[in-house]
């Protein structure tokens, strides 16, 4: 009894959230549809697959390496969650093919109309070797990084690699994804841009995933943070949560707000994901709750400059090689 009441309540909750999304999607200022390939040009019809980097039956995705007219490319295909608000239409407008029937049990293949049968697709082109490696299934190793290791191994590696954050600068300068911005505080010191991470298709709040990218450009990662950055971090925390409540009707108690260490790009950013959605990289070996980061810096201004930090690295990561060569693994 109590259980079904709880379920009803959480369904009502979900309904309200999906309403929020629907409202957002019909907002003409959003422009999500207009951003597609004009006229439906299919650049992927010329894609020549050379390898399956990884795939997952559970996550219903596949990562492909190949070429688009002589340029290396990574293509990610992913089935999206079934949205509550289209279930009615899905049941009415589809073709149903019986597969088997046995007693009270039967299975079918439901063929949905094209517009309800989309596959989320991400293309990286031209892709570098690093992009290809990123999606190859790999064993991971936990690294123990002392402050000295950071200074002598990690920092030189990051500086030598000069990973491109052009796409981040494009967002901050409104040269890309400007219409996707959910909230901006333009202040150069404590300001940031909040927008959906492109892992999220924004069709349902269940897997909500936004990133806050700070306007300050010289903060590479958690390691650079000191108590001087508390106003920035507190601003991102407070205004990020407020903006998500406004837009998606999700209160702070439904959110997981955290930083990655190591990050996948060295320009300070904060992840906002929905609690209950196991976002990639939200495990204890990589995620640092922003609330904890703030408290740690309040207790010790140099916390992240002095503490040993732990993180996983994949077998073929160049940084892992450097830790091995320094006999730190
Ligand atoms: C990335 C981490 C980076 C491949 C892939 C993703 N959110 C992004 C460009 C624009 C974005 C992101 C790097 C790259 Cl699949 C290599 O992510 C992005 N825009 N995470 C948004 N909104």
py3Dmol code that shows the C-alpha trace and the ligand (Angstrom):
import py3Dmol

protein = """\
ATOM      1  CA  UNK A   1       0.000   0.000   0.000  1.00  0.00           C
ATOM      2  CA  UNK A   2       2.572   2.508   1.151  1.00  0.00           C
ATOM      3  CA  UNK A   3       4.722   1.430  -1.749  1.00  0.00           C
ATOM      4  CA  UNK A   4       2.106   2.096  -4.402  1.00  0.00           C
ATOM      5  CA  UNK A   5       1.309   5.454  -2.831  1.00  0.00           C
ATOM      6  CA  UNK A   6       4.979   6.324  -3.037  1.00  0.00           C
ATOM      7  CA  UNK A   7       5.037   5.170  -6.645  1.00  0.00           C
ATOM      8  CA  UNK A   8       1.987   7.293  -7.474  1.00  0.00           C
ATOM      9  CA  UNK A   9       3.604  10.268  -5.882  1.00  0.00           C
ATOM     10  CA  UNK A  10       6.857   9.785  -7.777  1.00  0.00           C
ATOM     11  CA  UNK A  11       4.897   9.304 -11.016  1.00  0.00           C
ATOM     12  CA  UNK A  12       3.091  12.567 -10.351  1.00  0.00           C
ATOM     13  CA  UNK A  13       6.462  14.102  -9.742  1.00  0.00           C
ATOM     14  CA  UNK A  14       7.724  12.768 -13.038  1.00  0.00           C
ATOM     15  CA  UNK A  15       4.634  13.985 -14.850  1.00  0.00           C
ATOM     16  CA  UNK A  16       5.250  17.517 -13.570  1.00  0.00           C
ATOM     17  CA  UNK A  17       8.868  17.296 -14.705  1.00  0.00           C
ATOM     18  CA  UNK A  18       7.941  16.072 -18.163  1.00  0.00           C
ATOM     19  CA  UNK A  19       5.443  18.929 -18.399  1.00  0.00           C
ATOM     20  CA  UNK A  20       8.370  21.235 -17.698  1.00  0.00           C
ATOM     21  CA  UNK A  21      10.307  19.659 -20.547  1.00  0.00           C
ATOM     22  CA  UNK A  22       7.348  19.847 -22.919  1.00  0.00           C
ATOM     23  CA  UNK A  23       6.967  23.519 -22.138  1.00  0.00           C
ATOM     24  CA  UNK A  24      10.648  24.001 -22.765  1.00  0.00           C
ATOM     25  CA  UNK A  25      10.550  22.125 -26.079  1.00  0.00           C
ATOM     26  CA  UNK A  26       7.653  24.182 -27.429  1.00  0.00           C
ATOM     27  CA  UNK A  27       9.387  27.406 -26.472  1.00  0.00           C
ATOM     28  CA  UNK A  28      10.108  29.026 -29.843  1.00  0.00           C
ATOM     29  CA  UNK A  29      13.253  30.637 -28.448  1.00  0.00           C
ATOM     30  CA  UNK A  30      14.853  27.237 -28.004  1.00  0.00           C
ATOM     31  CA  UNK A  31      15.747  26.615 -31.635  1.00  0.00           C
ATOM     32  CA  UNK A  32      16.748  22.943 -31.182  1.00  0.00           C
ATOM     33  CA  UNK A  33      15.019  21.828 -34.406  1.00  0.00           C
ATOM     34  CA  UNK A  34      16.447  24.591 -36.527  1.00  0.00           C
ATOM     35  CA  UNK A  35      20.002  23.528 -35.661  1.00  0.00           C
ATOM     36  CA  UNK A  36      19.825  20.237 -37.610  1.00  0.00           C
ATOM     37  CA  UNK A  37      21.369  19.466 -40.998  1.00  0.00           C
ATOM     38  CA  UNK A  38      19.521  21.626 -43.519  1.00  0.00           C
ATOM     39  CA  UNK A  39      17.224  19.612 -45.731  1.00  0.00           C
ATOM     40  CA  UNK A  40      18.177  16.403 -43.940  1.00  0.00           C
ATOM     41  CA  UNK A  41      21.536  15.946 -45.738  1.00  0.00           C
ATOM     42  CA  UNK A  42      23.032  12.685 -44.498  1.00  0.00           C
ATOM     43  CA  UNK A  43      26.803  13.019 -44.116  1.00  0.00           C
ATOM     44  CA  UNK A  44      26.811   9.523 -42.629  1.00  0.00           C
ATOM     45  CA  UNK A  45      25.752   7.808 -45.842  1.00  0.00           C
ATOM     46  CA  UNK A  46      29.425   8.216 -46.868  1.00  0.00           C
ATOM     47  CA  UNK A  47      30.753   6.818 -43.551  1.00  0.00           C
ATOM     48  CA  UNK A  48      33.082   3.843 -44.005  1.00  0.00           C
ATOM     49  CA  UNK A  49      33.298   1.862 -40.764  1.00  0.00           C
ATOM     50  CA  UNK A  50      36.749   0.503 -39.932  1.00  0.00           C
ATOM     51  CA  UNK A  51      36.165  -0.671 -36.344  1.00  0.00           C
ATOM     52  CA  UNK A  52      33.631  -0.994 -33.581  1.00  0.00           C
ATOM     53  CA  UNK A  53      35.359   0.761 -30.681  1.00  0.00           C
ATOM     54  CA  UNK A  54      32.832  -0.450 -28.116  1.00  0.00           C
ATOM     55  CA  UNK A  55      29.184  -1.260 -27.730  1.00  0.00           C
ATOM     56  CA  UNK A  56      26.815  -1.979 -24.917  1.00  0.00           C
ATOM     57  CA  UNK A  57      23.625  -3.982 -25.053  1.00  0.00           C
ATOM     58  CA  UNK A  58      22.577  -2.476 -21.733  1.00  0.00           C
ATOM     59  CA  UNK A  59      23.253   1.138 -22.696  1.00  0.00           C
ATOM     60  CA  UNK A  60      22.005   0.482 -26.222  1.00  0.00           C
ATOM     61  CA  UNK A  61      24.821   2.300 -27.919  1.00  0.00           C
ATOM     62  CA  UNK A  62      27.678   1.637 -30.312  1.00  0.00           C
ATOM     63  CA  UNK A  63      30.877   3.622 -30.932  1.00  0.00           C
ATOM     64  CA  UNK A  64      32.268   3.388 -34.448  1.00  0.00           C
ATOM     65  CA  UNK A  65      35.578   4.429 -35.963  1.00  0.00           C
ATOM     66  CA  UNK A  66      35.759   5.085 -39.669  1.00  0.00           C
ATOM     67  CA  UNK A  67      36.181   7.638 -42.389  1.00  0.00           C
ATOM     68  CA  UNK A  68      33.994  10.348 -43.855  1.00  0.00           C
ATOM     69  CA  UNK A  69      35.585  11.164 -47.226  1.00  0.00           C
ATOM     70  CA  UNK A  70      39.203  10.426 -46.168  1.00  0.00           C
ATOM     71  CA  UNK A  71      38.842  12.117 -42.744  1.00  0.00           C
ATOM     72  CA  UNK A  72      38.933  10.047 -39.553  1.00  0.00           C
ATOM     73  CA  UNK A  73      35.646  10.093 -37.715  1.00  0.00           C
ATOM     74  CA  UNK A  74      34.033   8.696 -34.589  1.00  0.00           C
ATOM     75  CA  UNK A  75      30.306   8.091 -34.749  1.00  0.00           C
ATOM     76  CA  UNK A  76      28.247   7.336 -31.649  1.00  0.00           C
ATOM     77  CA  UNK A  77      24.774   5.847 -32.080  1.00  0.00           C
ATOM     78  CA  UNK A  78      22.482   5.593 -29.075  1.00  0.00           C
ATOM     79  CA  UNK A  79      18.874   4.582 -28.539  1.00  0.00           C
ATOM     80  CA  UNK A  80      17.117   7.069 -26.302  1.00  0.00           C
ATOM     81  CA  UNK A  81      14.760   6.413 -23.382  1.00  0.00           C
ATOM     82  CA  UNK A  82      11.078   5.955 -24.164  1.00  0.00           C
ATOM     83  CA  UNK A  83       9.316   9.188 -23.294  1.00  0.00           C
ATOM     84  CA  UNK A  84       6.175   9.052 -21.224  1.00  0.00           C
ATOM     85  CA  UNK A  85       4.538  11.816 -23.243  1.00  0.00           C
ATOM     86  CA  UNK A  86       4.731   9.901 -26.547  1.00  0.00           C
ATOM     87  CA  UNK A  87       3.649   6.469 -25.268  1.00  0.00           C
ATOM     88  CA  UNK A  88       0.018   7.060 -26.258  1.00  0.00           C
ATOM     89  CA  UNK A  89       0.993   7.894 -29.822  1.00  0.00           C
ATOM     90  CA  UNK A  90       3.515   5.054 -29.907  1.00  0.00           C
ATOM     91  CA  UNK A  91       0.805   2.497 -29.084  1.00  0.00           C
ATOM     92  CA  UNK A  92      -1.738   3.936 -31.537  1.00  0.00           C
ATOM     93  CA  UNK A  93       0.413   4.794 -34.546  1.00  0.00           C
ATOM     94  CA  UNK A  94       2.735   1.753 -34.743  1.00  0.00           C
ATOM     95  CA  UNK A  95       2.610  -1.571 -36.552  1.00  0.00           C
ATOM     96  CA  UNK A  96       2.686  -4.593 -34.252  1.00  0.00           C
ATOM     97  CA  UNK A  97       4.229  -7.900 -35.361  1.00  0.00           C
ATOM     98  CA  UNK A  98       3.601 -10.954 -33.215  1.00  0.00           C
ATOM     99  CA  UNK A  99       6.756 -12.895 -32.380  1.00  0.00           C
ATOM    100  CA  UNK A 100       5.427 -15.614 -30.113  1.00  0.00           C
ATOM    101  CA  UNK A 101       2.454 -16.453 -27.956  1.00  0.00           C
ATOM    102  CA  UNK A 102       2.425 -18.934 -25.076  1.00  0.00           C
ATOM    103  CA  UNK A 103      -0.360 -19.107 -22.512  1.00  0.00           C
ATOM    104  CA  UNK A 104      -0.854 -15.590 -21.143  1.00  0.00           C
ATOM    105  CA  UNK A 105       2.508 -14.420 -22.536  1.00  0.00           C
ATOM    106  CA  UNK A 106       3.234 -12.914 -25.928  1.00  0.00           C
ATOM    107  CA  UNK A 107       6.067 -10.892 -27.433  1.00  0.00           C
ATOM    108  CA  UNK A 108       5.997  -8.496 -30.363  1.00  0.00           C
ATOM    109  CA  UNK A 109       8.139  -6.291 -32.506  1.00  0.00           C
ATOM    110  CA  UNK A 110       6.609  -2.851 -32.468  1.00  0.00           C
ATOM    111  CA  UNK A 111       7.494  -0.768 -35.503  1.00  0.00           C
ATOM    112  CA  UNK A 112       7.202   2.862 -34.529  1.00  0.00           C
ATOM    113  CA  UNK A 113       6.584   5.711 -36.958  1.00  0.00           C
ATOM    114  CA  UNK A 114       9.829   7.342 -38.061  1.00  0.00           C
ATOM    115  CA  UNK A 115       9.519  10.435 -35.864  1.00  0.00           C
ATOM    116  CA  UNK A 116       9.197   8.254 -32.742  1.00  0.00           C
ATOM    117  CA  UNK A 117      12.091   6.027 -33.718  1.00  0.00           C
ATOM    118  CA  UNK A 118      15.057   8.380 -33.737  1.00  0.00           C
ATOM    119  CA  UNK A 119      18.590   7.409 -32.777  1.00  0.00           C
ATOM    120  CA  UNK A 120      20.753  10.010 -31.059  1.00  0.00           C
ATOM    121  CA  UNK A 121      23.896  10.421 -33.142  1.00  0.00           C
ATOM    122  CA  UNK A 122      27.146  12.167 -32.295  1.00  0.00           C
ATOM    123  CA  UNK A 123      29.869  12.727 -34.856  1.00  0.00           C
ATOM    124  CA  UNK A 124      33.460  13.761 -34.144  1.00  0.00           C
ATOM    125  CA  UNK A 125      35.161  14.672 -37.430  1.00  0.00           C
ATOM    126  CA  UNK A 126      37.999  15.047 -38.012  1.00  0.00           C
ATOM    127  CA  UNK A 127      38.699  12.817 -35.008  1.00  0.00           C
ATOM    128  CA  UNK A 128      42.174  12.644 -33.479  1.00  0.00           C
ATOM    129  CA  UNK A 129      43.787   9.471 -32.176  1.00  0.00           C
ATOM    130  CA  UNK A 130      42.807  10.633 -28.697  1.00  0.00           C
ATOM    131  CA  UNK A 131      39.137  10.646 -29.647  1.00  0.00           C
ATOM    132  CA  UNK A 132      39.426   7.133 -31.033  1.00  0.00           C
ATOM    133  CA  UNK A 133      41.179   5.886 -27.904  1.00  0.00           C
ATOM    134  CA  UNK A 134      38.644   7.577 -25.631  1.00  0.00           C
ATOM    135  CA  UNK A 135      35.898   5.298 -26.869  1.00  0.00           C
ATOM    136  CA  UNK A 136      37.857   2.062 -27.127  1.00  0.00           C
ATOM    137  CA  UNK A 137      36.910  -0.405 -24.427  1.00  0.00           C
ATOM    138  CA  UNK A 138      39.762  -0.296 -21.963  1.00  0.00           C
ATOM    139  CA  UNK A 139      40.882  -1.589 -18.632  1.00  0.00           C
ATOM    140  CA  UNK A 140      41.279   1.132 -15.976  1.00  0.00           C
ATOM    141  CA  UNK A 141      43.877   1.601 -13.259  1.00  0.00           C
ATOM    142  CA  UNK A 142      43.546   3.690 -10.127  1.00  0.00           C
ATOM    143  CA  UNK A 143      46.326   6.255  -9.788  1.00  0.00           C
ATOM    144  CA  UNK A 144      47.436   7.836  -6.518  1.00  0.00           C
ATOM    145  CA  UNK A 145      48.599  11.377  -7.247  1.00  0.00           C
ATOM    146  CA  UNK A 146      50.438  13.253  -4.499  1.00  0.00           C
ATOM    147  CA  UNK A 147      50.922  17.014  -4.736  1.00  0.00           C
ATOM    148  CA  UNK A 148      54.482  16.293  -5.872  1.00  0.00           C
ATOM    149  CA  UNK A 149      53.253  13.822  -8.529  1.00  0.00           C
ATOM    150  CA  UNK A 150      50.941  16.513  -9.849  1.00  0.00           C
ATOM    151  CA  UNK A 151      53.816  18.999 -10.115  1.00  0.00           C
ATOM    152  CA  UNK A 152      56.317  16.586 -11.655  1.00  0.00           C
ATOM    153  CA  UNK A 153      54.133  14.221 -13.740  1.00  0.00           C
ATOM    154  CA  UNK A 154      50.563  15.411 -14.385  1.00  0.00           C
ATOM    155  CA  UNK A 155      51.103  19.139 -14.900  1.00  0.00           C
ATOM    156  CA  UNK A 156      53.945  18.736 -17.437  1.00  0.00           C
ATOM    157  CA  UNK A 157      51.826  16.166 -19.281  1.00  0.00           C
ATOM    158  CA  UNK A 158      48.792  18.487 -19.473  1.00  0.00           C
ATOM    159  CA  UNK A 159      50.963  21.394 -20.623  1.00  0.00           C
ATOM    160  CA  UNK A 160      52.719  19.341 -23.273  1.00  0.00           C
ATOM    161  CA  UNK A 161      49.471  17.902 -24.658  1.00  0.00           C
ATOM    162  CA  UNK A 162      47.770  21.293 -25.047  1.00  0.00           C
ATOM    163  CA  UNK A 163      44.373  19.623 -25.382  1.00  0.00           C
ATOM    164  CA  UNK A 164      42.165  21.827 -27.495  1.00  0.00           C
ATOM    165  CA  UNK A 165      39.332  23.531 -25.640  1.00  0.00           C
ATOM    166  CA  UNK A 166      38.244  25.433 -28.746  1.00  0.00           C
ATOM    167  CA  UNK A 167      34.712  24.104 -28.377  1.00  0.00           C
ATOM    168  CA  UNK A 168      34.593  25.531 -24.818  1.00  0.00           C
ATOM    169  CA  UNK A 169      35.753  28.955 -26.003  1.00  0.00           C
ATOM    170  CA  UNK A 170      33.161  28.808 -28.805  1.00  0.00           C
ATOM    171  CA  UNK A 171      30.459  28.346 -26.172  1.00  0.00           C
ATOM    172  CA  UNK A 172      31.747  31.198 -23.984  1.00  0.00           C
ATOM    173  CA  UNK A 173      32.013  33.498 -27.022  1.00  0.00           C
ATOM    174  CA  UNK A 174      28.559  32.465 -28.396  1.00  0.00           C
ATOM    175  CA  UNK A 175      30.140  31.132 -31.578  1.00  0.00           C
ATOM    176  CA  UNK A 176      28.477  27.761 -31.001  1.00  0.00           C
ATOM    177  CA  UNK A 177      25.480  26.422 -29.101  1.00  0.00           C
ATOM    178  CA  UNK A 178      24.394  29.950 -28.123  1.00  0.00           C
ATOM    179  CA  UNK A 179      20.721  29.003 -28.483  1.00  0.00           C
ATOM    180  CA  UNK A 180      21.222  26.071 -26.090  1.00  0.00           C
ATOM    181  CA  UNK A 181      22.347  28.230 -23.171  1.00  0.00           C
ATOM    182  CA  UNK A 182      20.032  27.760 -20.205  1.00  0.00           C
ATOM    183  CA  UNK A 183      21.577  30.423 -17.991  1.00  0.00           C
ATOM    184  CA  UNK A 184      24.517  32.799 -18.045  1.00  0.00           C
ATOM    185  CA  UNK A 185      26.170  34.961 -15.438  1.00  0.00           C
ATOM    186  CA  UNK A 186      28.457  37.146 -17.581  1.00  0.00           C
ATOM    187  CA  UNK A 187      30.704  38.289 -14.723  1.00  0.00           C
ATOM    188  CA  UNK A 188      34.334  37.641 -15.769  1.00  0.00           C
ATOM    189  CA  UNK A 189      35.399  36.505 -12.276  1.00  0.00           C
ATOM    190  CA  UNK A 190      32.490  34.520 -10.872  1.00  0.00           C
ATOM    191  CA  UNK A 191      30.370  34.100 -14.021  1.00  0.00           C
ATOM    192  CA  UNK A 192      29.632  30.982 -16.054  1.00  0.00           C
ATOM    193  CA  UNK A 193      27.519  29.529 -18.852  1.00  0.00           C
ATOM    194  CA  UNK A 194      25.077  26.714 -18.047  1.00  0.00           C
ATOM    195  CA  UNK A 195      23.955  24.491 -20.922  1.00  0.00           C
ATOM    196  CA  UNK A 196      22.989  20.895 -21.668  1.00  0.00           C
ATOM    197  CA  UNK A 197      25.919  18.565 -22.080  1.00  0.00           C
ATOM    198  CA  UNK A 198      25.537  17.003 -25.475  1.00  0.00           C
ATOM    199  CA  UNK A 199      25.282  13.569 -23.937  1.00  0.00           C
ATOM    200  CA  UNK A 200      21.735  14.660 -23.030  1.00  0.00           C
ATOM    201  CA  UNK A 201      19.116  14.879 -25.778  1.00  0.00           C
ATOM    202  CA  UNK A 202      16.838  17.027 -23.550  1.00  0.00           C
ATOM    203  CA  UNK A 203      13.802  14.925 -24.397  1.00  0.00           C
ATOM    204  CA  UNK A 204      13.226  13.803 -20.787  1.00  0.00           C
ATOM    205  CA  UNK A 205      14.549  15.003 -17.427  1.00  0.00           C
ATOM    206  CA  UNK A 206      15.301  11.442 -16.283  1.00  0.00           C
ATOM    207  CA  UNK A 207      18.848  11.683 -17.629  1.00  0.00           C
ATOM    208  CA  UNK A 208      19.272  15.447 -17.202  1.00  0.00           C
ATOM    209  CA  UNK A 209      22.881  16.478 -17.736  1.00  0.00           C
ATOM    210  CA  UNK A 210      24.046  20.087 -17.800  1.00  0.00           C
ATOM    211  CA  UNK A 211      27.484  21.628 -17.541  1.00  0.00           C
ATOM    212  CA  UNK A 212      28.474  24.969 -16.087  1.00  0.00           C
ATOM    213  CA  UNK A 213      31.526  26.351 -17.876  1.00  0.00           C
ATOM    214  CA  UNK A 214      33.216  29.184 -15.990  1.00  0.00           C
ATOM    215  CA  UNK A 215      34.217  32.416 -17.742  1.00  0.00           C
ATOM    216  CA  UNK A 216      37.650  32.447 -16.060  1.00  0.00           C
ATOM    217  CA  UNK A 217      40.031  30.787 -18.483  1.00  0.00           C
ATOM    218  CA  UNK A 218      43.061  29.920 -16.389  1.00  0.00           C
ATOM    219  CA  UNK A 219      41.621  27.277 -14.057  1.00  0.00           C
ATOM    220  CA  UNK A 220      42.579  23.887 -15.445  1.00  0.00           C
ATOM    221  CA  UNK A 221      41.054  21.586 -12.861  1.00  0.00           C
ATOM    222  CA  UNK A 222      40.288  20.868  -9.216  1.00  0.00           C
ATOM    223  CA  UNK A 223      44.046  21.016  -8.536  1.00  0.00           C
ATOM    224  CA  UNK A 224      44.132  24.762  -9.324  1.00  0.00           C
ATOM    225  CA  UNK A 225      41.363  25.640  -6.872  1.00  0.00           C
ATOM    226  CA  UNK A 226      42.102  27.574  -3.675  1.00  0.00           C
ATOM    227  CA  UNK A 227      39.902  29.495  -1.245  1.00  0.00           C
ATOM    228  CA  UNK A 228      40.262  32.444  -3.656  1.00  0.00           C
ATOM    229  CA  UNK A 229      37.836  30.606  -5.911  1.00  0.00           C
ATOM    230  CA  UNK A 230      35.136  30.177  -3.258  1.00  0.00           C
ATOM    231  CA  UNK A 231      33.024  33.097  -4.567  1.00  0.00           C
ATOM    232  CA  UNK A 232      33.130  31.523  -8.045  1.00  0.00           C
ATOM    233  CA  UNK A 233      32.246  28.039  -6.820  1.00  0.00           C
ATOM    234  CA  UNK A 234      29.466  29.272  -4.552  1.00  0.00           C
ATOM    235  CA  UNK A 235      28.051  31.350  -7.396  1.00  0.00           C
ATOM    236  CA  UNK A 236      28.013  28.387  -9.800  1.00  0.00           C
ATOM    237  CA  UNK A 237      26.448  26.168  -7.128  1.00  0.00           C
ATOM    238  CA  UNK A 238      23.686  28.588  -6.168  1.00  0.00           C
ATOM    239  CA  UNK A 239      22.774  30.038  -9.561  1.00  0.00           C
ATOM    240  CA  UNK A 240      23.184  26.719 -11.379  1.00  0.00           C
ATOM    241  CA  UNK A 241      20.697  25.030  -9.036  1.00  0.00           C
ATOM    242  CA  UNK A 242      18.309  28.009  -9.286  1.00  0.00           C
ATOM    243  CA  UNK A 243      18.373  27.964 -13.086  1.00  0.00           C
ATOM    244  CA  UNK A 244      17.674  24.206 -13.185  1.00  0.00           C
ATOM    245  CA  UNK A 245      14.747  24.630 -10.788  1.00  0.00           C
ATOM    246  CA  UNK A 246      13.343  27.420 -12.988  1.00  0.00           C
ATOM    247  CA  UNK A 247      13.733  25.645 -16.292  1.00  0.00           C
ATOM    248  CA  UNK A 248      13.240  21.968 -15.461  1.00  0.00           C
ATOM    249  CA  UNK A 249      11.353  22.141 -12.143  1.00  0.00           C
ATOM    250  CA  UNK A 250      13.994  19.924 -10.559  1.00  0.00           C
ATOM    251  CA  UNK A 251      14.874  20.957  -6.996  1.00  0.00           C
ATOM    252  CA  UNK A 252      18.433  20.819  -5.660  1.00  0.00           C
ATOM    253  CA  UNK A 253      17.647  17.612  -3.741  1.00  0.00           C
ATOM    254  CA  UNK A 254      17.256  15.815  -7.092  1.00  0.00           C
ATOM    255  CA  UNK A 255      20.641  16.921  -8.375  1.00  0.00           C
ATOM    256  CA  UNK A 256      24.191  15.596  -8.228  1.00  0.00           C
ATOM    257  CA  UNK A 257      26.546  18.557  -8.640  1.00  0.00           C
ATOM    258  CA  UNK A 258      30.208  17.659  -9.069  1.00  0.00           C
ATOM    259  CA  UNK A 259      33.605  18.111 -10.698  1.00  0.00           C
ATOM    260  CA  UNK A 260      35.682  15.445 -12.399  1.00  0.00           C
ATOM    261  CA  UNK A 261      39.271  14.732 -11.522  1.00  0.00           C
ATOM    262  CA  UNK A 262      40.865  14.116 -13.965  1.00  0.00           C
ATOM    263  CA  UNK A 263      38.531  16.166 -16.142  1.00  0.00           C
ATOM    264  CA  UNK A 264      38.162  15.322 -19.828  1.00  0.00           C
ATOM    265  CA  UNK A 265      38.987  18.938 -20.731  1.00  0.00           C
ATOM    266  CA  UNK A 266      41.172  21.349 -18.797  1.00  0.00           C
ATOM    267  CA  UNK A 267      38.898  24.349 -18.454  1.00  0.00           C
ATOM    268  CA  UNK A 268      37.009  24.416 -15.149  1.00  0.00           C
ATOM    269  CA  UNK A 269      33.465  23.092 -15.467  1.00  0.00           C
ATOM    270  CA  UNK A 270      30.856  21.648 -13.123  1.00  0.00           C
ATOM    271  CA  UNK A 271      28.494  18.751 -13.905  1.00  0.00           C
ATOM    272  CA  UNK A 272      24.810  18.851 -12.930  1.00  0.00           C
ATOM    273  CA  UNK A 273      23.127  15.463 -13.353  1.00  0.00           C
ATOM    274  CA  UNK A 274      19.875  14.060 -12.101  1.00  0.00           C
ATOM    275  CA  UNK A 275      20.152  11.961  -8.961  1.00  0.00           C
ATOM    276  CA  UNK A 276      19.232   8.401  -9.858  1.00  0.00           C
ATOM    277  CA  UNK A 277      20.677   8.688 -13.345  1.00  0.00           C
ATOM    278  CA  UNK A 278      24.019   6.903 -13.305  1.00  0.00           C
ATOM    279  CA  UNK A 279      25.835   9.343 -15.523  1.00  0.00           C
ATOM    280  CA  UNK A 280      29.177   8.146 -16.874  1.00  0.00           C
ATOM    281  CA  UNK A 281      31.929   9.432 -14.549  1.00  0.00           C
ATOM    282  CA  UNK A 282      29.706   9.971 -11.514  1.00  0.00           C
ATOM    283  CA  UNK A 283      31.409   7.227  -9.473  1.00  0.00           C
ATOM    284  CA  UNK A 284      33.458   7.921  -6.344  1.00  0.00           C
ATOM    285  CA  UNK A 285      36.748   7.379  -8.178  1.00  0.00           C
ATOM    286  CA  UNK A 286      36.210  10.414 -10.386  1.00  0.00           C
ATOM    287  CA  UNK A 287      33.472  12.687  -9.062  1.00  0.00           C
ATOM    288  CA  UNK A 288      33.986  15.329  -6.357  1.00  0.00           C
ATOM    289  CA  UNK A 289      30.763  16.848  -5.035  1.00  0.00           C
ATOM    290  CA  UNK A 290      30.859  20.623  -5.387  1.00  0.00           C
ATOM    291  CA  UNK A 291      29.434  20.939  -1.849  1.00  0.00           C
ATOM    292  CA  UNK A 292      32.427  18.970  -0.511  1.00  0.00           C
ATOM    293  CA  UNK A 293      34.894  20.932  -2.623  1.00  0.00           C
ATOM    294  CA  UNK A 294      33.541  24.179  -1.169  1.00  0.00           C
ATOM    295  CA  UNK A 295      33.752  22.899   2.400  1.00  0.00           C
ATOM    296  CA  UNK A 296      37.239  21.485   1.927  1.00  0.00           C
ATOM    297  CA  UNK A 297      38.459  24.860   0.656  1.00  0.00           C
ATOM    298  CA  UNK A 298      36.743  26.645   3.540  1.00  0.00           C
ATOM    299  CA  UNK A 299      38.570  24.363   5.983  1.00  0.00           C
ATOM    300  CA  UNK A 300      41.893  24.538   4.201  1.00  0.00           C
ATOM    301  CA  UNK A 301      42.567  27.155   1.502  1.00  0.00           C
ATOM    302  CA  UNK A 302      45.178  24.926  -0.168  1.00  0.00           C
ATOM    303  CA  UNK A 303      43.320  21.620   0.211  1.00  0.00           C
ATOM    304  CA  UNK A 304      43.470  20.605  -3.457  1.00  0.00           C
ATOM    305  CA  UNK A 305      47.024  21.848  -3.906  1.00  0.00           C
ATOM    306  CA  UNK A 306      48.311  19.681  -1.065  1.00  0.00           C
ATOM    307  CA  UNK A 307      46.174  16.548  -0.826  1.00  0.00           C
ATOM    308  CA  UNK A 308      46.773  13.224  -2.533  1.00  0.00           C
ATOM    309  CA  UNK A 309      44.039  12.668  -5.119  1.00  0.00           C
ATOM    310  CA  UNK A 310      42.956   9.364  -6.657  1.00  0.00           C
ATOM    311  CA  UNK A 311      41.573   8.806 -10.129  1.00  0.00           C
ATOM    312  CA  UNK A 312      41.244   6.072 -12.731  1.00  0.00           C
ATOM    313  CA  UNK A 313      43.196   6.134 -15.981  1.00  0.00           C
ATOM    314  CA  UNK A 314      42.623   3.912 -18.970  1.00  0.00           C
ATOM    315  CA  UNK A 315      45.309   1.485 -20.103  1.00  0.00           C
ATOM    316  CA  UNK A 316      46.325   3.489 -23.164  1.00  0.00           C
ATOM    317  CA  UNK A 317      46.239   6.934 -21.519  1.00  0.00           C
ATOM    318  CA  UNK A 318      49.515   8.764 -22.042  1.00  0.00           C
ATOM    319  CA  UNK A 319      49.358  10.035 -18.480  1.00  0.00           C
ATOM    320  CA  UNK A 320      49.273   6.446 -17.188  1.00  0.00           C
ATOM    321  CA  UNK A 321      52.492   5.740 -19.099  1.00  0.00           C
ATOM    322  CA  UNK A 322      54.096   8.735 -17.395  1.00  0.00           C
ATOM    323  CA  UNK A 323      53.056   7.479 -13.957  1.00  0.00           C
ATOM    324  CA  UNK A 324      54.541   4.086 -14.821  1.00  0.00           C
ATOM    325  CA  UNK A 325      57.790   5.603 -16.032  1.00  0.00           C
ATOM    326  CA  UNK A 326      58.055   7.563 -12.766  1.00  0.00           C
ATOM    327  CA  UNK A 327      57.531   4.234 -10.979  1.00  0.00           C
ATOM    328  CA  UNK A 328      54.384   5.538  -9.344  1.00  0.00           C
ATOM    329  CA  UNK A 329      52.345   2.537 -10.464  1.00  0.00           C
TER     330      UNK A 329
END
"""
ligand_1 = """\
22
LIG
C 33.849 15.859 -26.201
C 34.015 16.371 -23.780
C 33.675 16.919 -25.155
C 34.224 13.869 -28.099
C 33.019 14.043 -27.509
C 32.823 15.024 -26.550
N 28.677 19.426 -24.306
C 31.858 18.361 -25.988
C 32.036 19.701 -27.973
C 30.868 20.374 -27.685
C 30.618 19.025 -25.653
C 29.810 18.746 -24.522
C 35.066 15.676 -26.796
C 32.528 18.713 -27.137
Cl 31.724 13.024 -27.967
C 35.250 14.702 -27.747
O 32.321 17.388 -25.113
C 30.144 20.039 -26.527
N 28.988 20.696 -26.256
N 30.132 17.796 -23.629
C 28.281 20.373 -25.166
N 27.140 21.019 -24.936
"""
view = py3Dmol.view(width=600, height=400)
view.addModel(protein, "pdb")
view.setStyle({"model": 0}, {"cartoon": {"style": "trace"}})
view.addModel(ligand_1, "xyz")
view.setStyle({"model": 1}, {"stick": {}})
view.zoomTo()
view.show()
